[in-house]
Structures are given as structure tokens and as C-alpha cells.
């Protein structure tokens, strides 16, 4: 789930940072469909057009230490 989007980010990180440094980018497939100043705004705008689980929100910064994978779910664990 979202492996394609995350691989796209990793493979293109340098180019994406040049264009979107410090932005939260939204990736669907191999396309950046939005760039936002914060994760909340990225999420709110993305769920208007895309189903949950079909897009990746990634903070765009240089370096391997900035690779992240955060998945949001409606599941609750007790």
C-alpha cells in the first residue's frame, strides 16, 4: 500500500527537494498532485479528491533521515 508512491519519492527526492523543499507534498502514483505548508492542510485538501489510502503525504526535505512513512487508519488498537 503506497509503496509505489514512496518509491517515487525516494527515487526522485533530489529533484523534488529542489522544487518543494520543506513542503508537504501529496503523491498519487508517480505524480505530485499538491504541495502544502503543513500536513493538516495537505490531508484536508487531498481527501476532498482522493480516497484515504490512495495518496501519500511526504515532508519534502533532503537526506535519508527524512524518509518517512506514516499511515493513517480508522482502526483503533486497545
C-alpha positions as CSV (number, residue, x, y, z in Angstrom):
1,X,0.0,0.0,0.0
2,X,1.5,3.3,-1.2
3,X,4.8,1.5,-1.9
4,X,4.8,2.9,-5.5
5,X,4.3,6.5,-4.2
6,X,7.1,6.1,-1.5
7,X,9.5,4.6,-4.1
8,X,8.7,7.5,-6.4
9,X,9.6,9.9,-3.6
10,X,12.9,8.1,-2.8
11,X,13.9,7.8,-6.4
12,X,13.2,11.5,-7.1
13,X,14.0,13.1,-3.8
14,X,16.7,15.4,-5.0
15,X,14.6,16.8,-7.8
16,X,11.6,17.1,-5.6
17,X,13.5,18.9,-2.9
18,X,14.7,21.5,-5.5
19,X,11.1,22.3,-6.2
20,X,9.2,21.6,-3.0
21,X,11.8,21.9,-0.1
22,X,10.1,22.0,3.3
23,X,6.6,21.5,1.8
24,X,4.3,18.6,2.5
25,X,3.8,17.1,-0.9
26,X,1.0,14.8,-1.9
27,X,1.9,11.9,-4.2
28,X,-0.6,9.7,-6.2
29,X,1.1,7.1,-8.3
30,X,4.1,8.9,-9.9
31,X,2.7,12.4,-9.7
32,X,2.9,15.2,-7.2
33,X,-0.7,16.5,-7.0
34,X,-0.2,19.1,-4.4
35,X,2.3,21.0,-2.2
36,X,1.3,22.5,1.2
37,X,2.9,24.3,4.1
38,X,1.6,21.8,6.6
39,X,0.5,18.2,6.8
40,X,-3.1,19.0,8.0
41,X,-3.8,21.3,5.0
42,X,-2.3,18.6,2.7
43,X,-4.6,16.0,4.2
44,X,-7.8,18.2,4.2
45,X,-7.3,19.1,0.5
46,X,-6.4,15.6,-0.6
47,X,-9.4,13.8,1.0
48,X,-11.6,16.1,-1.0
49,X,-10.5,14.5,-4.2
50,X,-8.9,11.1,-3.3
51,X,-9.9,8.1,-1.2
52,X,-8.0,7.5,2.0
53,X,-5.1,5.1,1.3
54,X,-4.7,6.2,-2.3
55,X,-2.3,9.1,-1.6
56,X,1.0,9.7,0.3
57,X,1.8,12.8,2.2
58,X,5.5,13.3,2.5
59,X,7.5,16.1,4.0
60,X,10.0,17.0,1.3
61,X,13.5,17.5,2.7
62,X,16.9,16.4,1.7
63,X,18.7,13.4,3.2
64,X,17.8,9.8,4.0
65,X,16.9,10.7,7.6
66,X,13.9,12.5,6.2
67,X,12.3,9.4,4.6
68,X,9.1,8.8,6.5
69,X,6.2,6.5,6.1
70,X,3.1,7.4,8.2
71,X,-0.1,5.7,7.5
72,X,-3.4,6.9,8.9
73,X,-6.2,4.5,9.6
74,X,-9.6,4.4,11.3
75,X,-8.5,1.3,13.2
76,X,-8.3,1.6,16.9
77,X,-6.0,-0.7,18.9
78,X,-6.6,-1.3,22.6
